[in-house]
Amino acid sequence: MRQKLENSYGFLFEPDLLSEIAQDGRLIAIAEGEKMLDIGDYIKSIPLLISGTIKILREDKNGDELLLYYLECGDTCAMSMNHGIGVSKSEIRAICDSDAELIVIPIEFMNRWLIKYESWRKYIFNAYQVRFQEMLEAIDSLAFYDMSARIEKHLIEKVKICKETILNLTHQEIANDLNTSRVVVSRILKKLEMSGSIKLYRNKIEILNY
């Protein structure tokens, strides 16, 4: 675990903090599609992502989901860190978008390390800033973008995360992430294909203009 930790976080944290994380953390693997955290769960640990991607979603009163942001290698979830300062239950859902490895750290270490390590303070404050900006972008997409623009933005974001221009992605998965219908997604994707922006395959989408 120590080597994986240094590969992903060695440039962020000082050696003493890395040693404490290796000592007090636990390395776990989560398969694609597995739910890591659900709305209403009590959070007892902080995740540090080593590999893979995790998508963070909110749910409305009707049970419909909306994608807020993705976590990648080197990330943690700012919303889960709120529980280190007194929030009792999770207000988000975290689902593995691809097979992932992460180190989970007992929540009580968060405040202790904020006082003890400058690198941890910088990391936590930066995580809040980045996640806040991503949530603002999600709100902007809802308020100011039409569905076609939202789908294009979503596809480009997936390419950046997956580092591939051919995405293993169904129309229904896009509809779930953007809280719309599969029929709407299919119609817009067909228009994008006709414009030369994408190429559609069975359960795959190739992004041509990236």
NULUMSE-389306 format. One record per atom (N, C-alpha, C): atom name; x, y, z. Coordinates in nm, 3 decimals. Example, Ala and Ser with C-alpha at 12.3 -4.5 7.8 and 13.67 -1.06 7.14 Angstrom:
<rs>
R  a      xx      yy      zz
R  N   1.319  -0.569   0.780
R CA   1.230  -0.450   0.780
R  C   1.320  -0.330   0.780
R  N   1.285  -0.225   0.708
R CA   1.367  -0.106   0.714
R  C   1.290   0.003   0.787
</rs>
This chain:
<rs>
R  a      xx      yy      zz
R  N   0.083  -0.121   0.000
R CA   0.000   0.000   0.000
R  C   0.086   0.126   0.000
R  N   0.198   0.123   0.072
R CA   0.283   0.242   0.083
R  C   0.330   0.289  -0.054
R  N   0.368   0.194  -0.142
R CA   0.416   0.233  -0.273
R  C   0.306   0.298  -0.357
R  N   0.187   0.241  -0.352
R CA   0.073   0.298  -0.425
R  C   0.040   0.437  -0.371
R  N   0.048   0.451  -0.242
R CA   0.022   0.580  -0.178
R  C   0.123   0.684  -0.224
R  N   0.249   0.648  -0.227
R CA   0.353   0.742  -0.270
R  C   0.339   0.777  -0.417
R  N   0.300   0.679  -0.500
R CA   0.283   0.706  -0.643
R  C   0.172   0.807  -0.669
R  N   0.066   0.801  -0.590
R CA  -0.051   0.887  -0.613
R  C  -0.049   1.015  -0.533
R  N   0.015   1.014  -0.414
R CA   0.007   1.128  -0.323
R  C   0.142   1.176  -0.272
R  N   0.251   1.111  -0.318
R CA   0.383   1.147  -0.268
R  C   0.423   1.290  -0.298
R  N   0.372   1.344  -0.409
R CA   0.405   1.483  -0.445
R  C   0.321   1.583  -0.367
R  N   0.219   1.535  -0.295
R CA   0.130   1.624  -0.219
R  C   0.163   1.627  -0.070
R  N   0.197   1.512  -0.013
R CA   0.211   1.499   0.132
R  C   0.356   1.476   0.173
R  N   0.391   1.527   0.292
R CA   0.524   1.504   0.345
R  C   0.538   1.359   0.392
R  N   0.663   1.310   0.404
R CA   0.685   1.168   0.439
R  C   0.617   1.125   0.569
R  N   0.617   1.209   0.671
R CA   0.555   1.170   0.798
R  C   0.404   1.148   0.783
R  N   0.340   1.232   0.703
R CA   0.196   1.215   0.680
R  C   0.171   1.088   0.599
R  N   0.253   1.062   0.499
R CA   0.239   0.939   0.422
R  C   0.251   0.817   0.513
R  N   0.343   0.825   0.607
R CA   0.361   0.713   0.701
R  C   0.236   0.692   0.787
R  N   0.176   0.802   0.832
R CA   0.056   0.789   0.914
R  C  -0.062   0.735   0.833
R  N  -0.073   0.782   0.709
R CA  -0.182   0.731   0.624
R  C  -0.164   0.581   0.600
R  N  -0.039   0.538   0.572
R CA  -0.012   0.397   0.550
R  C  -0.040   0.314   0.675
R  N  -0.015   0.373   0.791
R CA  -0.036   0.303   0.918
R  C  -0.184   0.293   0.955
R  N  -0.257   0.403   0.937
R CA  -0.394   0.409   0.986
R  C  -0.499   0.385   0.878
R  N  -0.459   0.391   0.751
R CA  -0.553   0.370   0.642
R  C  -0.566   0.224   0.603
R  N  -0.664   0.196   0.519
R CA  -0.689   0.059   0.472
R  C  -0.714   0.063   0.323
R  N  -0.641  -0.018   0.246
R CA  -0.655  -0.023   0.101
R  C  -0.770  -0.117   0.066
R  N  -0.866  -0.068  -0.014
R CA  -0.978  -0.152  -0.057
R  C  -0.997  -0.139  -0.208
R  N  -1.056  -0.242  -0.266
R CA  -1.089  -0.241  -0.410
R  C  -1.241  -0.244  -0.425
R  N  -1.291  -0.166  -0.521
R CA  -1.435  -0.159  -0.546
R  C  -1.458  -0.179  -0.696
R  N  -1.550  -0.266  -0.731
R CA  -1.575  -0.299  -0.871
R  C  -1.664  -0.194  -0.938
R  N  -1.650  -0.185  -1.069
R CA  -1.734  -0.094  -1.148
R  C  -1.881  -0.120  -1.120
R  N  -1.955  -0.012  -1.098
R CA  -2.098  -0.023  -1.071
R  C  -2.134  -0.041  -0.926
R  N  -2.034  -0.069  -0.842
R CA  -2.062  -0.091  -0.700
R  C  -2.085   0.042  -0.629
R  N  -2.179   0.042  -0.536
R CA  -2.211   0.162  -0.460
R  C  -2.116   0.173  -0.341
R  N  -2.040   0.282  -0.336
R CA  -1.945   0.301  -0.228
R  C  -2.009   0.371  -0.108
R  N  -2.105   0.456  -0.137
R CA  -2.172   0.535  -0.033
R  C  -2.312   0.569  -0.081
R  N  -2.408   0.565   0.009
R CA  -2.545   0.598  -0.030
R  C  -2.597   0.714   0.055
R  N  -2.700   0.777   0.006
R CA  -2.764   0.887   0.077
R  C  -2.821   0.835   0.208
R  N  -2.791   0.904   0.316
R CA  -2.837   0.863   0.447
R  C  -2.740   0.777   0.525
R  N  -2.633   0.730   0.458
R CA  -2.533   0.651   0.529
R  C  -2.453   0.738   0.626
R  N  -2.415   0.681   0.737
R CA  -2.321   0.748   0.827
R  C  -2.180   0.726   0.772
R  N  -2.103   0.833   0.764
R CA  -1.968   0.824   0.710
R  C  -1.869   0.809   0.825
R  N  -1.788   0.705   0.815
R CA  -1.691   0.677   0.919
R  C  -1.547   0.688   0.869
R  N  -1.530   0.719   0.738
R CA  -1.395   0.726   0.684
R  C  -1.387   0.827   0.570
R  N  -1.263   0.867   0.538
R CA  -1.234   0.959   0.428
R  C  -1.167   0.878   0.317
R  N  -1.212   0.891   0.191
R CA  -1.149   0.815   0.083
R  C  -1.037   0.894   0.016
R  N  -0.928   0.825  -0.016
R CA  -0.822   0.879  -0.101
R  C  -0.813   0.785  -0.220
R  N  -0.844   0.835  -0.340
R CA  -0.853   0.749  -0.457
R  C  -0.715   0.721  -0.515
R  N  -0.685   0.592  -0.535
R CA  -0.558   0.548  -0.590
R  C  -0.570   0.524  -0.740
R  N  -0.679   0.463  -0.782
R CA  -0.701   0.437  -0.925
R  C  -0.850   0.427  -0.951
R  N  -0.887   0.437  -1.080
R CA  -1.027   0.429  -1.117
R  C  -1.098   0.563  -1.104
R  N  -1.229   0.561  -1.126
R CA  -1.311   0.682  -1.115
R  C  -1.439   0.651  -1.037
R  N  -1.485   0.751  -0.965
R CA  -1.608   0.741  -0.887
R  C  -1.695   0.860  -0.920
R  N  -1.822   0.836  -0.947
R CA  -1.912   0.948  -0.974
R  C  -1.996   0.978  -0.851
R  N  -2.013   1.107  -0.827
R CA  -2.087   1.158  -0.711
R  C  -2.220   1.214  -0.759
R  N  -2.330   1.164  -0.701
R CA  -2.463   1.202  -0.747
R  C  -2.549   1.253  -0.632
R  N  -2.645   1.337  -0.669
R CA  -2.750   1.381  -0.577
R  C  -2.881   1.319  -0.621
R  N  -2.977   1.318  -0.531
R CA  -3.108   1.261  -0.561
R  C  -3.217   1.360  -0.522
R  N  -3.316   1.377  -0.611
R CA  -3.426   1.467  -0.578
R  C  -3.535   1.391  -0.502
R  N  -3.642   1.461  -0.468
R CA  -3.747   1.401  -0.385
R  C  -3.821   1.289  -0.457
R  N  -3.807   1.285  -0.591
R CA  -3.872   1.179  -0.668
R  C  -3.781   1.058  -0.689
R  N  -3.660   1.067  -0.636
R CA  -3.567   0.956  -0.651
R  C  -3.483   0.962  -0.777
R  N  -3.493   1.071  -0.853
R CA  -3.412   1.086  -0.974
R  C  -3.274   1.139  -0.938
R  N  -3.172   1.087  -1.007
R CA  -3.034   1.123  -0.977
R  C  -2.982   1.231  -1.070
R  N  -2.884   1.307  -1.020
R CA  -2.814   1.407  -1.101
R  C  -2.666   1.397  -1.070
R  N  -2.586   1.384  -1.176
R CA  -2.441   1.376  -1.159
R  C  -2.386   1.512  -1.117
R  N  -2.305   1.513  -1.010
R CA  -2.241   1.635  -0.964
R  C  -2.099   1.646  -1.015
R  N  -2.018   1.544  -0.992
R CA  -1.879   1.546  -1.037
R  C  -1.820   1.407  -1.028
R  N  -1.698   1.394  -1.082
R CA  -1.623   1.268  -1.076
R  C  -1.503   1.282  -0.984
R  N  -1.464   1.172  -0.922
R CA  -1.339   1.164  -0.848
R  C  -1.242   1.078  -0.927
R  N  -1.115   1.123  -0.934
R CA  -1.011   1.048  -1.003
R  C  -0.894   1.025  -0.908
R  N  -0.789   0.960  -0.961
R CA  -0.669   0.935  -0.881
R  C  -0.616   1.064  -0.822
R  N  -0.587   1.062  -0.692
R CA  -0.538   1.181  -0.623
R  C  -0.647   1.266  -0.560
R  N  -0.774   1.227  -0.583
R CA  -0.888   1.304  -0.531
R  C  -0.941   1.245  -0.401
R  N  -1.016   1.328  -0.331
R CA  -1.101   1.283  -0.222
R  C  -1.235   1.354  -0.238
R  N  -1.333   1.313  -0.160
R CA  -1.467   1.371  -0.172
R  C  -1.489   1.475  -0.064
R  N  -1.501   1.601  -0.105
R CA  -1.518   1.710  -0.010
R  C  -1.646   1.694   0.071
R  N  -1.751   1.640   0.010
R CA  -1.876   1.625   0.082
R  C  -1.863   1.524   0.196
R  N  -1.786   1.418   0.174
R CA  -1.768   1.321   0.282
R  C  -1.684   1.380   0.394
R  N  -1.596   1.475   0.360
R CA  -1.513   1.536   0.463
R  C  -1.592   1.626   0.556
R  N  -1.709   1.670   0.513
R CA  -1.794   1.748   0.603
R  C  -1.825   1.672   0.731
R  N  -1.823   1.540   0.722
R CA  -1.857   1.460   0.838
R  C  -1.750   1.465   0.945
R  N  -1.633   1.511   0.905
R CA  -1.529   1.530   1.005
R  C  -1.553   1.653   1.091
R  N  -1.649   1.738   1.048
R CA  -1.677   1.859   1.126
R  C  -1.823   1.862   1.170
R  N  -1.882   1.743   1.181
R CA  -2.009   1.736   1.251
R  C  -2.133   1.701   1.172
R  N  -2.127   1.694   1.038
R CA  -2.245   1.655   0.962
R  C  -2.271   1.507   0.987
R  N  -2.396   1.468   1.009
R CA  -2.424   1.333   1.057
R  C  -2.443   1.230   0.946
R  N  -2.511   1.265   0.837
R CA  -2.542   1.167   0.735
R  C  -2.504   1.218   0.596
R  N  -2.475   1.124   0.508
R CA  -2.438   1.158   0.371
R  C  -2.557   1.215   0.294
R  N  -2.531   1.316   0.214
R CA  -2.633   1.373   0.127
R  C  -2.603   1.343  -0.019
R  N  -2.506   1.256  -0.044
R CA  -2.469   1.221  -0.182
R  C  -2.460   1.069  -0.195
R  N  -2.458   1.025  -0.320
R CA  -2.437   0.883  -0.351
R  C  -2.308   0.873  -0.432
R  N  -2.223   0.776  -0.398
R CA  -2.096   0.755  -0.467
R  C  -2.097   0.617  -0.530
R  N  -2.081   0.611  -0.663
R CA  -2.083   0.485  -0.736
R  C  -1.957   0.475  -0.821
R  N  -1.894   0.358  -0.821
R CA  -1.773   0.338  -0.902
R  C  -1.808   0.341  -1.050
R  N  -1.744   0.431  -1.123
R CA  -1.764   0.440  -1.267
R  C  -1.671   0.345  -1.340
R  N  -1.562   0.307  -1.275
R CA  -1.471   0.204  -1.325
R  C  -1.407   0.138  -1.203
R  N  -1.352   0.019  -1.222
R CA  -1.288  -0.050  -1.109
R  C  -1.192   0.045  -1.039
R  N  -1.197   0.049  -0.908
R CA  -1.120   0.149  -0.834
R  C  -1.051   0.088  -0.712
R  N  -0.940   0.149  -0.676
R CA  -0.872   0.122  -0.550
R  C  -0.867   0.251  -0.471
R  N  -0.891   0.244  -0.342
R CA  -0.883   0.363  -0.260
R  C  -0.837   0.327  -0.120
R  N  -0.779   0.427  -0.056
R CA  -0.740   0.412   0.084
R  C  -0.845   0.483   0.168
R  N  -0.902   0.412   0.264
R CA  -1.001   0.472   0.353
R  C  -0.935   0.499   0.487
R  N  -0.957   0.621   0.537
R CA  -0.894   0.667   0.661
R  C  -1.005   0.699   0.762
R  N  -0.996   0.648   0.884
R CA  -1.096   0.680   0.986
R  C  -1.115   0.832   0.999
R  N  -1.240   0.875   1.008
R CA  -1.274   1.017   1.002
R  C  -1.208   1.099   1.112
R  N  -1.176   1.038   1.225
R CA  -1.120   1.114   1.336
R  C  -0.981   1.169   1.306
R  N  -0.914   1.114   1.204
R CA  -0.781   1.163   1.171
R  C  -0.784   1.296   1.094
R  N  -0.898   1.330   1.036
R CA  -0.905   1.448   0.951
R  C  -0.866   1.575   1.027
R  N  -0.935   1.601   1.139
R CA  -0.906   1.723   1.215
R  C  -0.767   1.719   1.278
R  N  -0.724   1.602   1.321
R CA  -0.591   1.587   1.380
R  C  -0.483   1.628   1.281
R  N  -0.497   1.583   1.157
R CA  -0.396   1.613   1.055
R  C  -0.407   1.757   1.005
R  N  -0.526   1.817   1.015
R CA  -0.540   1.959   0.978
R  C  -0.450   2.046   1.065
R  N  -0.438   2.011   1.190
R CA  -0.353   2.086   1.283
R  C  -0.206   2.049   1.266
R  N  -0.181   1.924   1.238
R CA  -0.045   1.872   1.241
R  C   0.033   1.891   1.111
R  N  -0.036   1.885   0.996
R CA   0.035   1.884   0.867
R  C  -0.015   1.994   0.774
R  N   0.075   2.080   0.731
R CA   0.040   2.187   0.639
R  C  -0.006   2.132   0.505
R  N   0.058   2.025   0.458
R CA   0.021   1.967   0.328
R  C  -0.121   1.912   0.331
R  N  -0.164   1.857   0.445
R CA  -0.301   1.808   0.457
R  C  -0.400   1.923   0.454
R  N  -0.368   2.032   0.524
R CA  -0.455   2.150   0.522
R  C  -0.473   2.200   0.380
R  N  -0.362   2.214   0.305
R CA  -0.369   2.263   0.167
R  C  -0.452   2.168   0.080
R  N  -0.432   2.039   0.101
R CA  -0.503   1.939   0.022
R  C  -0.654   1.946   0.048
R  N  -0.692   1.954   0.174
R CA  -0.835   1.958   0.210
R  C  -0.901   2.086   0.158
R  N  -0.837   2.201   0.179
R CA  -0.895   2.327   0.133
R  C  -0.905   2.331  -0.019
R  N  -0.803   2.276  -0.088
R CA  -0.808   2.271  -0.234
R  C  -0.919   2.179  -0.281
R  N  -0.940   2.067  -0.211
R CA  -1.047   1.975  -0.247
R  C  -1.183   2.043  -0.235
R  N  -1.204   2.117  -0.129
R CA  -1.329   2.193  -0.115
R  C  -1.347   2.290  -0.231
R  N  -1.241   2.362  -0.266
R CA  -1.249   2.462  -0.373
R  C  -1.281   2.398  -0.507
R  N  -1.213   2.288  -0.539
R CA  -1.234   2.220  -0.666
R  C  -1.375   2.163  -0.675
R  N  -1.420   2.094  -0.569
R CA  -1.553   2.036  -0.571
R  C  -1.661   2.144  -0.576
R  N  -1.639   2.255  -0.506
R CA  -1.736   2.366  -0.509
R  C  -1.748   2.421  -0.651
R  N  -1.634   2.436  -0.719
R CA  -1.636   2.486  -0.856
R  C  -1.709   2.389  -0.948
R  N  -1.688   2.260  -0.928
R CA  -1.755   2.161  -1.011
R  C  -1.906   2.161  -0.987
R  N  -1.947   2.182  -0.864
R CA  -2.091   2.190  -0.837
R  C  -2.152   2.315  -0.898
R  N  -2.076   2.426  -0.898
R CA  -2.125   2.546  -0.965
R  C  -2.142   2.522  -1.115
R  N  -2.048   2.449  -1.173
R CA  -2.060   2.416  -1.315
R  C  -2.182   2.328  -1.342
R  N  -2.210   2.236  -1.249
R CA  -2.328   2.152  -1.263
R  C  -2.456   2.236  -1.257
R  N  -2.458   2.334  -1.167
R CA  -2.573   2.423  -1.158
R  C  -2.586   2.508  -1.284
R  N  -2.473   2.560  -1.334
R CA  -2.474   2.640  -1.457
R  C  -2.529   2.559  -1.574
R  N  -2.488   2.431  -1.582
R CA  -2.537   2.345  -1.690
R  C  -2.688   2.332  -1.686
R  N  -2.742   2.315  -1.564
R CA  -2.887   2.303  -1.550
R  C  -2.957   2.433  -1.585
R  N  -2.898   2.545  -1.544
R CA  -2.966   2.674  -1.557
R  C  -2.951   2.735  -1.697
R  N  -2.835   2.716  -1.760
R CA  -2.804   2.794  -1.881
R  C  -2.783   2.711  -2.007
R  N  -2.763   2.579  -1.995
R CA  -2.736   2.497  -2.113
R  C  -2.861   2.420  -2.153
R  N  -2.882   2.404  -2.285
R CA  -2.986   2.313  -2.328
R  C  -2.932   2.170  -2.319
R  N  -3.020   2.072  -2.340
R CA  -2.979   1.933  -2.319
R  C  -2.871   1.890  -2.416
R  N  -2.875   1.941  -2.537
R CA  -2.771   1.906  -2.634
R  C  -2.633   1.949  -2.585
R  N  -2.624   2.072  -2.535
R CA  -2.495   2.122  -2.483
R  C  -2.452   2.045  -2.359
R  N  -2.548   2.006  -2.276
R CA  -2.515   1.930  -2.155
R  C  -2.460   1.792  -2.191
R  N  -2.519   1.730  -2.292
R CA  -2.470   1.598  -2.334
R  C  -2.331   1.608  -2.394
R  N  -2.308   1.709  -2.479
R CA  -2.174   1.727  -2.535
R  C  -2.071   1.751  -2.425
R  N  -2.105   1.834  -2.329
R CA  -2.014   1.861  -2.217
R  C  -1.987   1.734  -2.138
R  N  -2.089   1.655  -2.117
R CA  -2.075   1.530  -2.043
R  C  -1.982   1.433  -2.115
R  N  -1.997   1.422  -2.246
R CA  -1.913   1.331  -2.325
R  C  -1.766   1.375  -2.323
R  N  -1.743   1.505  -2.335
R CA  -1.606   1.556  -2.332
R  C  -1.543   1.531  -2.195
R  N  -1.621   1.549  -2.090
R CA  -1.571   1.524  -1.955
R  C  -1.535   1.376  -1.937
R  N  -1.618   1.288  -1.994
R CA  -1.589   1.144  -1.985
R  C  -1.461   1.109  -2.060
R  N  -1.438   1.172  -2.175
R CA  -1.315   1.148  -2.250
R  C  -1.193   1.189  -2.168
R  N  -1.201   1.304  -2.102
R CA  -1.091   1.351  -2.019
R  C  -1.062   1.255  -1.904
R  N  -1.169   1.203  -1.844
R CA  -1.153   1.113  -1.730
R  C  -1.100   0.977  -1.774
R  N  -1.160   0.921  -1.880
R CA  -1.123   0.787  -1.926
R  C  -0.994   0.788  -2.008
R  N  -0.957   0.907  -2.059
R CA  -0.839   0.921  -2.145
R  C  -0.852   0.832  -2.268
R  N  -0.973   0.820  -2.317
R CA  -1.003   0.746  -2.439
R  C  -1.115   0.817  -2.514
R  N  -1.110   0.810  -2.647
R CA  -1.215   0.875  -2.726
R  C  -1.329   0.780  -2.760
R  N  -1.312   0.651  -2.731
R CA  -1.422   0.555  -2.747
R  C  -1.471   0.519  -2.607
R  N  -1.594   0.556  -2.578
R CA  -1.650   0.540  -2.444
R  C  -1.746   0.422  -2.440
R  N  -1.729   0.336  -2.340
R CA  -1.826   0.229  -2.315
R  C  -1.942   0.289  -2.237
R  N  -2.040   0.338  -2.309
R CA  -2.144   0.420  -2.249
R  C  -2.275   0.398  -2.323
R  N  -2.380   0.367  -2.248
R CA  -2.510   0.348  -2.311
R  C  -2.591   0.478  -2.304
R  N  -2.693   0.485  -2.387
R CA  -2.781   0.601  -2.386
R  C  -2.852   0.614  -2.252
R  N  -2.887   0.500  -2.192
R CA  -2.956   0.503  -2.064
R  C  -2.866   0.555  -1.954
R  N  -2.738   0.520  -1.957
R CA  -2.644   0.569  -1.857
R  C  -2.631   0.721  -1.864
R  N  -2.625   0.775  -1.984
R CA  -2.619   0.920  -2.000
R  C  -2.746   0.983  -1.946
R  N  -2.860   0.923  -1.979
R CA  -2.989   0.975  -1.931
R  C  -2.994   0.975  -1.779
R  N  -2.943   0.869  -1.717
R CA  -2.943   0.862  -1.570
R  C  -2.856   0.971  -1.510
R  N  -2.737   0.991  -1.567
R CA  -2.645   1.091  -1.513
R  C  -2.699   1.233  -1.525
R  N  -2.772   1.260  -1.634
R CA  -2.818   1.397  -1.660
R  C  -2.965   1.417  -1.625
R  N  -3.026   1.314  -1.564
R CA  -3.165   1.324  -1.519
R  C  -3.258   1.364  -1.633
R  N  -3.251   1.286  -1.740
R CA  -3.341   1.306  -1.853
R  C  -3.384   1.168  -1.904
R  N  -3.451   1.163  -2.018
R CA  -3.500   1.035  -2.069
R  C  -3.405   0.978  -2.174
R  N  -3.407   0.846  -2.188
R CA  -3.323   0.780  -2.289
R  C  -3.364   0.824  -2.429
R  N  -3.493   0.847  -2.452
R CA  -3.541   0.889  -2.584
R  C  -3.479   1.023  -2.623
R  N  -3.474   1.117  -2.528
R CA  -3.414   1.248  -2.554
R  C  -3.266   1.233  -2.584
R  N  -3.197   1.153  -2.505
R CA  -3.053   1.132  -2.527
R  C  -3.028   1.070  -2.664
R  N  -3.104   0.968  -2.699
R CA  -3.085   0.901  -2.828
R  C  -3.106   0.996  -2.944
R  N  -3.206   1.081  -2.935
R CA  -3.234   1.177  -3.042
R  C  -3.120   1.276  -3.058
R  N  -3.068   1.327  -2.946
R CA  -2.958   1.425  -2.952
R  C  -2.829   1.359  -3.000
R  N  -2.802   1.237  -2.955
R CA  -2.682   1.167  -3.000
R  C  -2.687   1.141  -3.150
R  N  -2.804   1.109  -3.202
R CA  -2.818   1.087  -3.346
R  C  -2.788   1.216  -3.423
R  N  -2.833   1.329  -3.371
R CA  -2.804   1.458  -3.435
R  C  -2.654   1.488  -3.431
R  N  -2.590   1.457  -3.318
R CA  -2.446   1.478  -3.307
R  C  -2.370   1.388  -3.404
R  N  -2.420   1.267  -3.424
R CA  -2.356   1.178  -3.520
R  C  -2.371   1.232  -3.662
R  N  -2.487   1.284  -3.695
R CA  -2.511   1.338  -3.829
R  C  -2.425   1.461  -3.854
R  N  -2.392   1.535  -3.747
R CA  -2.308   1.654  -3.762
R  C  -2.159   1.620  -3.769
R  N  -2.125   1.493  -3.744
R CA  -1.986   1.451  -3.751
R  C  -1.910   1.464  -3.620
R  N  -1.980   1.491  -3.511
R CA  -1.913   1.507  -3.382
R  C  -1.882   1.375  -3.314
R  N  -1.969   1.276  -3.336
R CA  -1.952   1.146  -3.271
R  C  -1.985   1.035  -3.369
R  N  -1.950   0.913  -3.332
R CA  -1.990   0.792  -3.406
R  C  -2.052   0.697  -3.306
R  N  -2.171   0.647  -3.337
R CA  -2.244   0.560  -3.246
R  C  -2.223   0.413  -3.281
R  N  -2.198   0.334  -3.177
R CA  -2.190   0.189  -3.189
R  C  -2.281   0.129  -3.082
R  N  -2.291  -0.003  -3.079
R CA  -2.371  -0.067  -2.977
R  C  -2.303  -0.052  -2.842
R  N  -2.367   0.022  -2.752
R CA  -2.317   0.047  -2.616
R  C  -2.181   0.118  -2.613
R  N  -2.146   0.184  -2.724
R CA  -2.021   0.260  -2.731
R  C  -2.044   0.389  -2.809
R  N  -1.966   0.491  -2.774
R CA  -1.972   0.618  -2.845
R  C  -1.830   0.664  -2.872
R  N  -1.798   0.692  -2.997
R CA  -1.666   0.745  -3.031
R  C  -1.677   0.896  -3.048
R  N  -1.593   0.969  -2.978
R CA  -1.593   1.115  -2.986
R  C  -1.493   1.156  -3.093
R  N  -1.541   1.220  -3.200
R CA  -1.458   1.254  -3.315
R  C  -1.399   1.393  -3.306
R  N  -1.476   1.488  -3.259
R CA  -1.429   1.628  -3.248
R  C  -1.395   1.659  -3.105
R  N  -1.277   1.620  -3.062
R CA  -1.236   1.642  -2.923
R  C  -1.111   1.728  -2.921
</rs>
